[in-house]
């Protein structure tokens, strides 16, 4: 027999009226009813127990750091053996044209929100730095991910999933966490029931592994403790971000194979890539051991392209020519056939390896060449998990469910994908720009200056149009010989920016040629109080 709170309050009214006035009694009863209903909701909430195989999957999202498109054997990489990632691809779907943003913070914010950077505002790496005297303006960007912002973890938790995150955070620079990780005390504010203690600096010293083994163990432990519920595990690696370190035994292996300590293709860098593959092997073996492998949707991707080279733009003398040439001070990995690398709007900066495995649902060994974007991860996961986002949280991505299960989805093949970079980061040769990909064509609009492939700085507005199926290396600019396509894509790009109130960079009234390439972490007065 159930307990009827209304009946109880009614039956005790007569006795209570001897001690309380009628109006006060009514208020007490109302408050009691509200309190009881709240308690009842909390008490009777039972986490959704994992359904039988074939229903909602567990979700393992693995994000590596700065791992380039061509570093895996299944993507043509020949320098490092990646048998575990190759097996993941053989048992699932490999995406040839998967896009993220070209740096850490923006991609992470996009994964959590399902939104483009132009919408969520975190298009710049945290914490603040800028080029206030450069030729073009840099619009203000969000400097922390708000606790109130919706996340993929909040939606999955509401749907009954256990939610955990381990590893790199890089979405706040405050008491909640920073580059290193999300603090356990703050994890609930972002939808995560579990976050371990943040790694110490020891994990980043020479001979260590940037926490790969530790984070992998934490992920396995989280999964083991939550097997009675559907779970979402976000394993966010620090590898292969610089300064690169790797276990000494692996570094020695590549030195003995003839690789040195100077790039491209340094011994320590190749060792770090192999160590990532070892982590994937450990994870998949653990899932098999726990009988979770067939019920788990595994998504593997990198947060941006690999580092091909970094420019020593700080070495410019105070009196430099109007069109200086930047020289590299670090080379890591040759991203060929893609152009450029991390931080760039070219394919080497934004196209990454992406593999999705879900046995009995996603056919094994397929290669999907339909362009997709990190904005699609949240809608896909929600579609498969039965989760939902709030009505006031706009999603820019689309579910890839049909593409994964059937191998094609015409609605995805006809859409445009966008990039928005209204700022400078000269270490990567980035100047304010935006881009659009539609079908095989990609257009980049540089708002007021650019850095050429040879490191030369060139002022002036510029459109670049590439046909990526014929020219994956973006070597032949078609903007002048095909102005109609270029202008059509530019109008679509500008319309998208207008719809999201994403401003293009304009001529900077504070431009100072002598300090144009000076990066600072101190905001000038006009940026502190615009």
DAUR-V777884 format. One record per pair of residues at least 6 apart in sequence whose ideal C-beta (glycine too) atoms are under 8 Angstrom apart, sorted by the first residue. I is the first residue (numbers start at 0). GAP is how many residues later the second one is. D is the distance in whole Angstrom. If there is no record, write none. Layout:
i=(I,I)
gap=(GAP,GAP)
d=(D,D)
//
This chain:
i=(4,4,4,5,8,8,8,12,12,15,15,16,19,46,46,46,47,47,47,47,47,48,48,49,49,49,49,49,49,49,50,52,52,52,53,55,55,55,55,56,56,56,56,56,56,56,56,57,57,57,57,57,57,57,57,57,58,58,58,58,58,58,58,58,58,58,58,58,59,59,59,59,59,59,59,59,59,59,60,60,60,60,60,60,60,60,61,61,61,61,61,61,61,61,62,62,62,62,62,62,62,62,62,62,62,62,63,63,63,63,63,63,63,63,64,64,64,64,64,64,64,64,64,64,65,65,65,65,65,65,65,65,65,65,66,66,66,66,66,66,66,66,67,67,67,67,67,67,67,67,67,67,67,67,68,68,68,68,68,68,68,68,68,68,69,69,69,69,69,69,69,70,70,70,70,70,70,70,71,71,71,71,71,72,72,72,72,72,72,73,73,73,73,73,73,73,74,74,78,78,79,79,79,79,80,80,81,81,81,82,82,83,83,83,83,83,84,84,84,84,84,84,86,87,87,87,87,87,87,88,88,89,89,90,90,90,90,91,91,91,91,91,91,91,91,92,92,92,92,92,92,92,92,92,93,93,93,93,93,93,94,94,94,94,94,94,94,94,95,95,95,96,96,96,96,96,96,97,97,97,97,97,97,97,97,98,98,98,98,98,98,98,98,98,98,99,99,99,99,99,99,99,99,99,99,100,100,100,100,100,100,100,100,101,101,101,101,101,101,101,101,101,101,101,101,102,102,102,102,102,102,102,103,103,103,103,103,103,104,104,104,104,104,104,105,105,105,105,105,106,106,106,107,107,107,107,107,107,108,108,108,108,108,108,109,109,109,109,109,110,110,110,110,111,111,111,111,111,111,111,111,112,112,112,112,112,112,112,112,113,113,113,113,113,113,113,113,113,113,114,114,114,114,114,115,115,115,115,115,116,116,117,117,117,117,117,117,118,118,118,119,119,120,120,121,121,121,121,122,122,122,122,122,123,123,124,124,125,125,125,125,125,125,125,125,126,126,126,127,127,127,128,128,128,129,129,129,129,129,129,129,130,130,130,130,130,130,130,130,130,131,131,131,131,131,131,131,132,132,132,132,132,132,132,133,133,133,133,133,134,134,134,134,134,134,134,135,135,135,135,135,135,135,135,135,135,136,136,136,136,136,137,137,137,137,137,138,138,138,138,139,139,140,142,143,143,143,143,144,144,144,146,146,146,146,149,149,149,150,150,151,151,151,151,151,151,152,152,152,152,152,152,152,153,153,154,154,154,154,154,154,155,155,155,155,155,155,155,156,156,156,156,156,157,157,158,158,158,158,159,159,160,160,160,160,160,160,161,161,161,161,161,161,161,161,162,162,162,162,162,162,162,163,163,163,163,163,163,163,163,163,163,163,164,164,164,164,164,164,164,164,164,165,165,165,165,165,165,165,165,165,165,165,166,166,166,166,166,166,166,166,166,167,167,167,167,167,167,167,168,168,168,168,168,168,168,169,169,170,170,171,171,172,174,174,175,175,175,175,175,176,176,176,179,179,180,180,180,180,181,181,181,181,182,182,183,183,183,183,185,186,186,186,191,193,195,198,198,198,198,201,202,202,202,202,202,203,203,203,203,203,204,205,206,206,206,207,207,208,208,208,208,208,208,209,209,209,209,209,209,209,209,210,210,210,211,211,211,211,211,211,211,212,214,214,214,214,214,215,215,215,215,218,218,218,219,219,219,221,221,222,222,222,222,222,222,223,223,226,226,229,231,231,234,236,236,238,238,238,238,239,239,239,239,239,241,241,241,243,243,243,243,243,244,244,245,245,245,245,245,245,246,246,249,249,249,249,250,250,250,252,253,253,253,253,254,254,258,258,258,258,259,259,260,260,261,262,262,262,262,262,262,263,263,263,263,263,263,264,264,264,265,265,268,268,279,283,283,286,286,292,293,293,295,296,296,296,296,296,297,297,297,297,298,298,298,298,298,299,299,299,299,300,300,300,300,300,301,301,302,303,303,303,303,303,304,304,304,304,304,304,304,304,304,304,304,304,305,305,305,305,305,305,306,306,306,306,306,307,307,307,307,307,307,307,307,307,308,308,308,308,308,309,309,309,309,309,309,310,310,310,310,310,310,310,310,310,310,311,311,311,311,312,312,312,312,312,313,314,314,315,315,315,317,318,319,321,321,322,322,322,322,323,323,323,324,324,324,324,325,325,325,325,325,325,326,327,331,332,334,334,335,336,336,337,337,337,337,337,337,338,338,338,338,338,338,338,339,339,339,339,339,339,339,340,340,340,341,341,341,342,342,342,342,342,342,343,343,343,343,344,344,344,344,344,344,345,345,346,346,346,346,348,349,353,355,355,355,356,357,360,360,361,361,362,362,365,367,367,367,369,369,369,369,369,370,370,370,371,371,371,371,372,372,373,374,374,374,375,375,375,375,376,377,377,377,378,378,378,378,378,379,379,379,379,379,380,381,381,381,382,382,383,388,397,397,397,399,399,401,401,402,402,412,413,414,415,415,415,415,415,416,416,416,417,417,417,417,417,417,418,418,418,419,419,419,420,420,420,420,421,421,421,421,421,421,421,421,422,422,422,423,423,423,423,425,425,425,428,428,429,430,430,430,430,430,430,431,431,431,431,431,431,432,432,432,432,432,433,433,433,433,433,433,433,434,434,434,434,434,435,435,435,435,435,435,436,437,437,439,439,439,439,440,440,440,440,440,440,441,441,441,441,442,442,442,442,442,442,442,442,442,442,443,443,444,444,444,444,444,444,445,445,445,445,446,446,446,446,447,447,447,447,447,447,448,448,448,448,449,449,449,450,450,451,456,462,462,462,463,463,463,464,464,464,464,464,464,464,465,465,465,465,466,466,467,477,477,478,493,495,496,496,509,509)
gap=(27,28,31,27,20,23,24,12,16,9,12,8,8,113,115,182,111,112,113,181,182,179,180,6,8,177,178,179,180,245,179,241,242,307,306,174,328,329,330,173,238,239,240,301,304,327,328,165,172,173,174,175,234,237,238,239,97,102,171,172,173,174,237,238,240,322,325,326,159,163,173,175,223,227,236,237,238,239,50,171,172,173,174,238,316,320,173,175,218,221,236,237,238,239,44,45,48,104,105,171,172,173,174,238,239,240,173,175,176,212,236,237,238,239,39,103,171,172,173,174,175,176,237,238,174,175,176,236,237,238,239,240,241,276,172,173,206,209,235,239,285,286,234,237,238,239,240,265,267,270,273,280,284,285,6,236,237,266,269,278,279,282,283,284,6,7,236,265,266,267,268,6,9,11,202,235,262,282,10,13,14,17,281,7,8,9,10,12,13,8,11,12,15,16,20,281,19,278,186,191,190,193,194,197,193,196,191,192,195,194,198,193,194,196,197,200,191,192,195,215,268,270,197,192,196,210,212,267,269,266,276,274,275,266,268,273,274,206,263,264,265,266,270,272,274,262,263,264,269,270,273,274,275,311,259,260,261,272,273,274,258,259,260,261,272,273,274,277,271,272,273,254,272,273,274,275,371,203,253,254,255,256,273,274,275,251,252,253,272,273,274,275,318,320,338,7,10,201,202,203,204,250,252,273,274,6,9,16,22,203,249,273,318,202,203,240,241,242,243,247,248,317,319,326,328,22,200,201,239,240,322,325,21,64,66,137,199,200,17,19,20,21,65,66,11,16,17,18,19,196,197,267,60,61,62,63,128,195,6,8,11,13,36,62,6,7,10,264,265,41,263,266,267,33,37,39,40,41,59,78,266,6,7,36,37,38,39,265,280,38,261,262,263,264,265,275,281,282,283,260,279,280,281,282,259,280,302,304,384,6,303,300,302,378,379,382,384,275,277,381,22,29,20,21,19,20,23,49,18,297,298,299,300,17,299,45,300,17,18,44,45,46,47,52,53,16,46,394,15,393,395,390,391,392,8,293,294,389,390,393,397,7,292,293,295,385,386,387,388,389,6,378,388,391,392,394,395,375,377,378,379,382,383,385,290,374,377,382,383,313,314,324,372,373,376,381,288,295,296,311,312,313,369,370,371,372,295,368,369,370,371,284,285,286,294,367,283,284,364,366,387,390,282,30,27,28,29,30,26,27,45,29,39,42,43,239,240,243,39,40,39,80,225,226,229,230,10,12,37,38,39,79,81,36,37,36,223,227,232,233,234,7,35,76,225,226,229,231,6,34,35,36,75,229,230,226,227,228,229,69,70,68,69,70,71,224,226,31,32,60,64,67,68,69,70,28,29,30,31,68,69,71,28,29,30,31,55,58,62,67,68,69,70,17,22,25,27,29,30,68,69,71,15,29,30,49,52,53,56,67,68,69,70,14,32,44,48,67,68,69,70,71,11,12,13,68,69,70,73,8,9,10,11,12,13,67,8,9,6,11,6,10,6,8,11,6,7,10,13,14,6,9,21,18,19,14,15,17,18,8,10,13,16,12,15,10,11,12,13,9,6,7,8,42,28,22,12,15,16,39,6,6,7,8,11,35,6,7,34,39,41,40,39,38,40,41,37,39,30,36,37,38,63,66,27,28,29,30,31,34,35,62,26,27,28,25,26,27,63,64,66,67,66,20,21,22,23,64,19,63,66,67,14,16,64,62,63,66,9,11,8,10,63,64,67,69,62,66,63,65,155,149,153,48,39,42,7,33,36,37,29,32,33,36,66,65,88,90,22,24,25,28,88,23,27,22,23,25,26,28,29,24,28,21,22,24,25,16,17,20,18,13,14,16,17,6,12,6,7,8,11,6,7,6,7,69,6,46,67,68,69,70,44,45,67,68,69,70,67,68,69,65,66,63,64,20,9,14,6,9,66,65,66,62,59,60,61,84,87,57,58,59,60,55,56,57,78,82,53,54,55,56,51,52,53,54,73,50,51,49,38,39,45,46,48,30,33,35,36,37,39,42,43,44,45,46,47,26,27,29,35,36,42,23,25,26,34,35,23,24,25,26,27,32,33,34,40,19,21,22,23,32,18,19,20,21,117,118,15,16,17,18,115,116,117,118,140,144,14,15,16,17,13,113,114,204,206,205,12,14,8,10,201,196,195,197,137,191,133,134,135,136,132,133,193,129,130,131,132,100,103,125,129,130,131,128,127,9,8,6,13,137,135,136,8,9,10,13,134,135,7,8,9,114,134,135,136,6,7,8,9,88,89,113,7,8,87,6,7,86,6,82,84,85,86,87,6,84,85,86,74,76,85,88,90,99,98,128,121,125,126,127,79,69,18,6,44,48,7,46,43,44,42,43,42,44,41,35,36,39,33,38,39,42,43,41,46,66,28,31,40,45,24,44,23,20,21,22,21,22,23,24,20,11,17,19,16,18,19,20,21,17,19,20,21,24,6,6,7,17,16,18,17,6,13,14,17,9,12,6,7,6,9,26,25,23,20,21,22,76,80,19,20,21,16,17,18,19,75,78,15,16,17,14,77,82,9,11,12,13,10,11,12,25,80,81,82,83,7,9,82,6,7,8,95,25,91,93,22,26,21,15,16,17,18,19,20,14,15,16,17,72,73,11,12,13,14,17,10,11,13,59,63,68,70,7,8,9,10,58,6,7,53,56,57,60,31,51,54,27,28,29,30,24,25,26,27,44,48,23,24,26,32,20,21,22,23,36,42,43,46,47,50,19,20,16,17,18,45,48,59,15,16,17,18,14,57,58,59,11,12,13,57,58,59,8,9,10,11,7,8,12,6,7,6,60,16,23,27,10,13,15,12,13,14,17,20,21,24,8,10,11,12,9,11,6,7,8,7,10,6,6,7,14,16)
d=(8,6,5,8,5,7,7,7,8,5,8,6,7,5,7,5,7,3,8,7,7,7,7,7,8,8,7,6,5,7,8,6,5,8,7,5,7,5,6,7,6,6,4,6,8,6,7,8,6,5,8,8,6,6,4,7,7,7,8,7,5,7,7,5,7,6,8,7,8,8,5,7,7,8,6,7,5,7,8,7,7,5,7,5,7,8,5,7,7,7,7,7,5,8,8,8,7,8,8,7,7,5,7,6,7,6,5,6,7,6,8,8,5,7,7,6,8,6,6,6,6,4,7,6,5,5,7,7,7,6,8,6,6,6,8,6,7,7,4,6,7,7,7,5,2,8,8,6,5,8,7,7,7,8,6,6,7,7,6,8,7,5,6,6,5,5,8,6,7,8,7,5,7,7,5,6,7,7,5,5,7,8,5,8,7,5,7,7,5,7,7,5,4,8,6,8,8,5,6,6,5,5,5,7,7,7,7,7,4,7,8,5,7,4,4,7,8,5,5,7,8,7,8,6,7,7,6,5,5,5,8,6,5,5,7,5,8,7,6,5,3,7,5,6,8,7,5,8,5,7,5,8,5,6,8,8,5,7,5,7,8,4,7,8,8,5,8,6,6,7,5,7,6,7,4,7,8,6,7,6,7,4,8,5,8,5,6,7,7,7,5,7,6,8,8,4,7,7,7,6,6,6,5,7,5,5,6,6,7,6,7,7,7,5,6,6,5,6,7,4,5,8,7,7,7,5,8,5,7,6,7,8,6,7,5,8,5,7,6,7,5,5,5,6,5,6,5,7,8,4,6,6,8,8,6,6,7,7,8,7,5,4,6,6,7,6,7,5,6,7,5,6,7,7,8,4,5,7,7,8,8,8,5,7,7,7,8,7,8,7,6,8,7,3,6,7,4,7,5,6,7,7,5,8,6,5,6,7,7,4,5,7,4,8,7,5,4,7,6,5,7,7,6,4,7,5,6,7,6,6,7,7,7,4,6,8,8,6,7,6,7,7,5,8,7,7,4,8,6,7,7,6,7,5,5,7,7,7,7,8,7,7,8,4,7,7,7,7,6,8,8,6,7,8,5,8,6,7,6,6,4,4,5,6,5,6,7,5,7,5,5,6,7,6,5,6,8,7,5,6,4,7,4,7,7,6,8,5,5,7,5,6,4,7,7,7,5,8,5,7,7,7,7,7,7,5,6,6,4,5,7,7,8,4,7,6,6,4,5,5,7,8,7,5,6,8,4,7,6,3,5,7,7,7,3,7,8,6,4,6,6,6,7,5,7,8,6,5,5,5,8,7,8,7,8,6,6,4,8,7,6,7,5,6,5,7,8,6,8,8,4,5,7,4,7,6,5,5,7,7,5,8,6,7,4,7,8,4,8,7,7,5,7,6,7,8,5,7,5,8,4,7,8,7,5,5,4,6,7,8,7,6,7,7,8,7,5,8,6,4,6,6,7,7,7,5,7,5,8,5,7,7,7,5,4,7,7,5,8,8,7,8,8,7,7,7,6,4,7,8,5,6,7,5,6,7,8,4,6,7,7,5,8,7,6,8,5,7,6,8,7,7,4,8,6,5,5,7,8,8,6,7,6,4,7,8,6,8,7,7,6,7,5,7,7,5,5,8,7,7,6,6,8,6,7,4,5,8,7,8,6,7,8,6,8,6,8,5,6,7,8,5,7,6,8,6,8,8,7,5,5,6,5,5,7,7,7,4,7,6,6,6,7,7,7,7,8,6,6,7,7,8,8,8,7,7,8,5,7,5,7,5,6,7,7,7,8,7,7,5,5,5,7,7,7,5,8,4,4,8,6,7,6,4,8,6,6,5,5,4,7,4,8,5,5,8,5,6,7,4,6,7,6,6,7,7,7,8,7,3,5,7,7,8,4,6,6,5,8,6,6,8,7,5,6,7,7,8,4,6,7,5,7,7,7,7,5,7,6,8,7,4,7,8,8,5,7,8,7,7,5,8,6,7,4,8,7,4,6,8,5,8,6,7,7,6,7,8,5,5,7,8,5,4,6,7,6,7,5,6,5,6,7,7,4,7,5,5,7,7,6,6,5,6,3,8,6,4,6,5,7,7,6,6,4,8,5,7,4,7,6,7,6,6,7,6,8,6,7,6,7,4,5,4,6,5,8,7,7,8,6,8,6,6,7,8,7,7,6,5,6,7,8,5,7,7,5,5,7,7,7,7,4,8,7,6,7,8,8,5,4,7,5,5,7,4,4,6,7,7,4,6,5,7,5,4,7,4,8,4,6,8,7,7,4,6,7,8,6,6,6,5,7,2,7,5,8,6,6,6,6,6,7,5,5,6,8,5,7,7,8,6,7,6,7,6,8,6,8,7,7,6,5,7,8,7,6,6,8,7,6,7,7,5,5,8,6,6,6,7,7,8,6,5,8,7,5,3,4,6,7,5,7,7,7,6,6,5,6,5,8,8,5,4,6,8,7,6,7,8,4,5,6,6,7,6,7,7,7,8,4,4,6,8,8,8,5,7,5,6,7,7,5,8,7,7,6,8,7,6,6,4,8,5,7,6,6,7,5,7,5,8,7,7,7,7,7,5,8,6,8,6,6,7,8,7,6,7,4,7,8,6,8,8,5,5,6,7,5,7,8,8,4,6,6,5,6,7,8,6,8,6,6,8,7,6,6,4,7,7,7,5,5,6,4,7,7,6,7,5,6,4,8,7,7,6,7,6,6,7,5,6,8,7,7,5,8,8,8,6,4,6,7,7,4,8,8,6,6,6,8,7,4,8,7,7,5,4,8,7,7,6,6,8,7,7,7,5,7,8,5,6,6,7,6,8,4,5,6,8,5,6,6,4,4,6,6,5,7,5,7,7,7,8,6,8,7,7,4,8,8,7,7,7,7)
//
